[in-house]
Amino acid sequence: MEPALRIEINDVGPARPLRRHTFRNPDPGGTGADGGVAMAGSLTPGGIVEACRQGMIPSARPEERGVWISPDPRAIIVPRNLHVSVGLEQTIRAGQVYVSLDAAFEKVLATCAEREEGSWITAEYQRAYLRLHQLGWAHSFEVWTVSGELAGGLYGLNVGGLFSIGSMFDGMPGASTVAVVAMARHLREVGVTLVDAREMTPDLAGLGAVPIARAEFVEWVGTISTRRVSFAGSPQDPDPVVSGSFAFISPLM
């Protein structure tokens, strides 16, 4: 049985219509492994969502501000395949933290931008994502101590059956990992079947993230991004599909 993890849900309402975005993003399939593409006018809400639907994300390298990428391979998490280690289970069972959804989006976004080495999360970027949050497209998961201090969190963009992680931070060791666990459990409940985790790291691999080819990722996103998802709702989970040597929950189900 999974350890209990209390999630306080703040419903910001359904995703509202966005102004039509007419600029066609370059095809990331014709680029190298990092998929680097210069984007024109990409920091409008409509432009950001359209880029997400095409499998592109802002580069996380401070020296590449304004450059959007489509990595190959792409790191993904299927929420029902999330792996929770014994140590992480013990942390959750200890009950020293709790998690909220959309209680402090602006704070999480700003804290993710506070990096000694610099950040691609510029003031313009923050304004765009704050607007997407206000319109019901961008969301945050916050981890709090029992005394009410923000210990960590993550934010990302929800487009249909896809949740694309923007960034995360740790105010105390392991807090962002707890946020990922809470995120995955919530996404399972609301019917989001694929998480874009950008690029593989040892921490993500430990949570069950896997790399897939860019072409496969873009194809999946094109299929699931048009789904109607109530981010605060709770539809049925998809059924598992066995693939290869492990049980894999297909994002297309």
RAZI-V720008 format. One record per helix or strand of 2 or more residues. SS is the DSSP state (a for helix, b for strand). FROM is the first residue (numbers start at 0). LEN is the number of residues. If there is no record, write none. Layout:
ss=SS from=FROM len=LEN
ss=SS from=FROM len=LEN
//
This chain:
ss=b from=6 len=3
ss=a from=27 len=3
ss=b from=36 len=2
ss=a from=44 len=9
ss=b from=56 len=2
ss=a from=61 len=3
ss=b from=66 len=3
ss=b from=73 len=4
ss=a from=78 len=3
ss=a from=85 len=8
ss=b from=96 len=5
ss=a from=104 len=8
ss=a from=122 len=12
ss=b from=137 len=8
ss=b from=149 len=10
ss=b from=161 len=9
ss=a from=174 len=16
ss=b from=193 len=5
ss=a from=201 len=5
ss=b from=209 len=3
ss=a from=213 len=11
ss=b from=240 len=3
ss=b from=245 len=3
//
